Amino acid sequence: MSAGTTDAKLIELADAVGKVLQLSRLVLATAESCTGGWVAQAITSIAGSSAWFDRGFVTYSNQSKQDLLGVSREALENYGAVSEPVVKAMVDGALARSRADVALAITGIAGPDGGTPEKPVGTVWIAWQRKTASVAVRRAHFAGDRAAVRWQAVAGALSGLLEYLESH
């Protein structure tokens, strides 16, 4: 796929998310690490998204996860930034520090370096949560180079949010 096609796919997903959020009268916040704000960029490509998108947190460093989202130092030290406890804390922090009703969070290893045998390059954790419902978490392993891993993480976060909203 060309860059234009891949961007169009993400904008299409973001538009679908926006329609569901508007119908449900819900507002979204995002907390992103390895995607660097790409989910928020896709969302804000949609005219009128300010009606259903409150804010995006780009928390690339561990310190920013602590400062902006309230992720505990202990969780980061004990489990690492790319883990279920940390992505859950990120989504919880996005809800607590915004006016959003629903949030999504992403943390992962996009590569080309940084992977380990336990957490290889392409490992991504995504979480979705409504203030009034339980959190949903998914671990994925995406193939390809850094750009491909990041794109798949954004697409997975948006499509997963659609699934989450349908079931919660």
C-alpha positions in Angstrom: 0.0 0.0 0.0 1.2 3.5 -0.7 1.5 6.2 2.0 -1.7 7.9 0.7 -3.7 4.6 0.9 -2.4 3.8 4.4 -3.2 7.3 5.6 -6.7 7.1 4.1 -7.3 3.8 5.9 -6.5 5.4 9.3 -8.6 8.4 8.6 -11.5 6.1 7.6 -11.1 4.3 10.9 -10.9 7.5 12.8 -14.0 8.8 11.1 -15.9 5.6 12.0 -14.8 6.0 15.6 -16.0 9.6 15.6 -19.4 8.7 14.3 -19.9 6.1 17.1 -18.6 8.5 19.7 -21.0 11.2 18.5 -24.0 8.9 18.4 -23.1 7.8 22.0 -22.4 11.3 23.1 -18.9 10.2 24.3 -15.6 12.1 24.3 -12.3 10.4 23.7 -8.7 10.9 25.0 -5.6 9.1 23.9 -2.3 8.2 25.6 0.4 7.2 23.2 4.0 6.1 23.5 5.4 4.2 20.5 2.9 5.8 18.1 4.0 9.3 19.1 0.6 10.9 18.6 -0.3 9.2 15.4 -3.8 8.2 16.7 -4.5 11.8 17.7 -3.2 13.0 14.3 -5.6 10.6 12.5 -8.5 11.7 14.7 -7.8 15.4 14.2 -7.7 14.9 10.4 -11.5 14.6 10.7 -13.3 18.0 10.5 -15.4 18.5 13.7 -13.5 16.0 15.8 -13.3 18.6 18.6 -16.9 17.6 19.3 -15.7 14.1 20.4 -11.9 14.3 21.0 -10.7 16.0 24.1 -6.9 15.5 24.1 -4.0 13.3 23.4 -1.1 12.6 25.7 2.2 11.7 24.0 4.2 10.0 26.7 7.3 8.6 25.1 9.6 8.6 28.1 9.0 6.7 31.3 9.2 10.1 33.2 6.4 11.5 31.0 4.3 8.5 31.7 4.7 9.3 35.4 4.3 13.1 35.1 1.4 13.3 32.7 -0.5 10.0 33.3 0.4 9.1 36.9 2.0 5.7 36.0 3.9 4.6 39.0 7.6 4.3 39.0 7.2 0.8 40.6 5.1 -0.4 37.6 7.6 0.9 35.2 10.5 -0.7 37.1 8.8 -4.0 37.8 7.1 -4.7 34.5 8.7 -2.3 32.0 7.0 0.4 29.9 5.8 -2.2 27.4 3.5 -4.3 29.7 -0.1 -4.8 30.6 0.1 -3.0 34.0 1.7 0.0 32.4 -0.8 0.3 29.5 -3.7 -0.1 32.0 -2.2 2.7 34.1 -1.8 4.8 31.0 -5.5 4.5 30.0 -6.6 5.1 33.5 -4.4 8.2 33.7 -5.8 9.5 30.4 -9.4 9.2 31.8 -8.4 10.8 35.1 -6.6 13.7 33.6 -9.1 14.7 30.9 -12.8 15.3 30.4 -13.1 12.1 28.3 -15.6 9.4 28.8 -13.5 6.8 27.0 -9.7 6.5 26.4 -7.2 4.4 24.6 -3.6 3.8 25.3 -0.7 2.3 23.4 2.8 1.3 24.4 5.2 -0.8 22.4 8.5 -1.5 20.8 8.5 -0.2 17.3 12.2 -1.0 16.6 14.5 -1.4 14.9 16.2 -1.8 18.4 14.9 -2.2 21.9 13.5 -5.7 21.7 14.3 -8.6 24.0 13.5 -12.3 23.7 10.6 -11.7 26.1 9.5 -8.5 24.3 10.6 -8.6 20.7 10.4 -5.7 18.4 6.8 -5.4 17.3 5.3 -6.1 20.7 2.5 -3.6 21.4 0.0 -3.3 24.3 -3.2 -1.5 23.7 -5.9 -0.7 26.2 -9.4 0.8 26.0 -11.6 1.9 28.8 -14.8 3.8 29.5 -15.3 5.5 32.9 -18.4 3.4 33.4 -16.9 0.0 32.2 -14.0 -2.3 32.7 -10.8 -2.0 30.8 -10.0 -4.1 27.8 -6.4 -4.9 27.0 -4.8 -6.6 24.0 -1.2 -7.6 23.4 -0.2 -7.8 19.7 2.9 -8.6 17.8 3.2 -6.6 14.6 5.7 -7.5 11.8 7.7 -5.2 9.6 9.9 -2.1 10.0 9.4 0.7 12.5 6.8 2.5 10.3 4.9 -0.7 9.7 4.7 -1.6 13.4 3.6 1.9 14.3 0.9 2.0 11.5 -0.4 -1.4 12.6 -0.6 -0.2 16.2 -2.6 2.9 15.2 -5.0 0.8 13.0 -5.3 -1.8 15.8 -6.0 0.9 18.4 -8.8 2.5 16.3 -10.4 -0.8 15.1 -10.1 -2.1 18.6 -11.9 1.0 20.0 -14.7 0.4 17.6 -15.1 -3.2 18.9 -14.8 -2.0 22.5 -17.5 0.6 22.0 -19.9 -2.0 20.5 -19.5 -4.3 23.5 -19.3 -1.7 26.3 
